Amino acid sequence: MSDHPDHFLLICDTCKSQAHAQALSDRLSGTLPDGFAIRLVSCMAGCDHGQTVGFQAPDKAQYLFGEIETRADLDALAAFARQYRDTPDGWTNATNRPRALFRKTLSRMPALPSGGTS
């Protein structure tokens, strides 16, 4: 992971517990591409689908995934991180995302316009 990240993987520390979120962070650390940092955050309102994980970066769509439970899910998150980083606007189609995440996408929100509102 980079010393000056501009992409972030967010892990909810409310879904299951802070310890669970930290363990997830520890397992993902070292698997993410350059430019990423992991942040533990409070509730992302995906409570019925815990464990939730989000992706965000400036000028890119944002994603929220839920029910992250297995090693395959973690591998898919690392693969998606590379895909997300390499897209100019963060926009990916469900069929192009790693298969393990296909039914785990809770939301995709468009990027905020650069320089403010409109």
BAKE-60803 format. One line per field, with one value per residue (C-alpha): residue in three letters; x, y, z. Coordinates in Angstrom, 3 decimals, decimal comma. Example, Ala and Ser with C-alpha at 12.3 -4.5 7.8 and 13.67 -1.06 7.14 Angstrom:
REM BAKE-60803
aa = ALA; SER
X = 12,300; 13,670
Y = -4,500; -1,060
Z = 7,800; 7,140
***
This chain:
REM BAKE-60803
aa = MET; SER; ASP; HIS; PRO; ASP; HIS; PHE; LEU; LEU; ILE; CYS; ASP; THR; CYS; LYS; SER; GLN; ALA; HIS; ALA; GLN; ALA; LEU; SER; ASP; ARG; LEU; SER; GLY; THR; LEU; PRO; ASP; GLY; PHE; ALA; ILE; ARG; LEU; VAL; SER; CYS; MET; ALA; GLY; CYS; ASP; HIS; GLY; GLN; THR; VAL; GLY; PHE; GLN; ALA; PRO; ASP; LYS; ALA; GLN; TYR; LEU; PHE; GLY; GLU; ILE; GLU; THR; ARG; ALA; ASP; LEU; ASP; ALA; LEU; ALA; ALA; PHE; ALA; ARG; GLN; TYR; ARG; ASP; THR; PRO; ASP; GLY; TRP; THR; ASN; ALA; THR; ASN; ARG; PRO; ARG; ALA; LEU; PHE; ARG; LYS; THR; LEU; SER; ARG; MET; PRO; ALA; LEU; PRO; SER; GLY; GLY; THR; SER
X = 0,000; 1,106; 2,406; 0,091; -3,057; -5,818; -8,025; -9,655; -11,165; -13,579; -14,417; -17,381; -16,334; -19,956; -21,331; -19,765; -17,189; -14,095; -11,986; -13,621; -13,077; -9,436; -8,947; -10,442; -8,136; -5,137; -6,071; -6,501; -3,350; -0,692; -3,205; -4,361; -2,647; -0,508; -2,461; -4,853; -5,287; -7,687; -9,890; -12,067; -15,252; -18,443; -21,734; -22,260; -25,965; -25,615; -26,512; -28,702; -25,775; -22,779; -19,847; -19,926; -16,981; -16,817; -14,573; -14,006; -11,588; -11,703; -13,695; -14,811; -18,022; -18,304; -19,271; -20,695; -20,491; -22,124; -21,999; -18,230; -17,551; -15,246; -11,688; -13,136; -14,822; -11,498; -9,739; -12,541; -12,147; -8,422; -9,168; -11,876; -9,448; -7,141; -10,070; -11,399; -8,002; -7,472; -10,788; -10,754; -14,197; -14,504; -17,535; -17,723; -20,516; -21,709; -20,790; -17,195; -16,642; -15,148; -17,791; -17,789; -19,049; -21,757; -24,668; -22,950; -23,089; -25,359; -24,835; -22,894; -23,048; -21,761; -18,760; -19,293; -18,574; -15,082; -14,905; -18,192; -21,844; -23,930
Y = 0,000; 3,508; 6,158; 8,661; 6,714; 8,164; 5,048; 3,654; 0,376; 1,043; -1,694; -1,260; -1,802; -1,852; -4,771; -7,498; -5,911; -3,772; -6,904; -8,597; -5,502; -5,332; -9,026; -8,409; -5,426; -7,538; -10,255; -7,721; -5,766; -6,519; -7,783; -4,370; -2,569; 0,526; 3,659; 1,992; 2,399; 0,571; 2,572; 1,183; 3,260; 3,294; 2,072; 2,357; 1,423; -2,072; -3,690; -6,417; -7,409; -7,325; -7,480; -4,389; -3,001; 0,130; 1,585; 5,277; 7,562; 11,154; 11,622; 7,982; 6,096; 4,650; 1,065; -0,753; -4,543; -6,695; -10,190; -10,368; -13,655; -16,043; -16,203; -16,042; -12,755; -11,340; -12,441; -10,822; -7,555; -7,494; -8,177; -5,504; -3,023; -3,415; -3,087; -0,030; 1,668; 1,121; 2,639; 6,403; 6,966; 3,864; 2,694; -1,075; -3,307; -6,083; -8,718; -7,442; -7,474; -10,536; -13,257; -13,575; -9,969; -10,328; -10,587; -8,712; -5,219; -3,144; 0,205; 2,080; 5,835; 8,157; 10,328; 13,820; 16,422; 17,876; 21,304; 21,323; 20,792; 20,594
Z = 0,000; -0,759; 1,644; -0,086; -0,938; -3,048; -3,048; 0,065; 1,137; 4,002; 6,492; 8,809; 12,409; 13,606; 11,521; 13,596; 15,912; 15,900; 16,394; 13,396; 11,246; 12,320; 11,495; 8,058; 7,599; 8,618; 6,104; 3,282; 4,103; 1,534; -1,031; -2,257; -5,126; -4,775; -3,978; -1,513; 2,212; 4,502; 6,863; 9,618; 9,747; 11,778; 10,369; 6,608; 6,960; 5,529; 8,846; 7,334; 5,091; 7,459; 6,945; 4,725; 2,812; 0,665; -2,003; -2,614; -4,433; -5,634; -8,845; -8,903; -8,296; -4,803; -3,982; -0,992; -0,795; 1,853; 3,290; 2,983; 4,721; 2,869; 1,603; -1,920; -0,957; 0,259; -2,918; -4,934; -2,992; -3,803; -7,487; -7,517; -5,935; -8,943; -11,348; -9,506; -9,399; -13,111; -14,252; -14,788; -13,238; -11,046; -13,013; -13,467; -14,697; -12,398; -14,991; -15,100; -11,336; -9,669; -9,606; -5,800; -5,599; -8,249; -5,777; -2,956; -4,456; -2,207; -3,914; -6,535; -6,241; -8,963; -8,306; -7,025; -9,685; -9,437; -7,873; -6,005; -6,732; -9,899
***
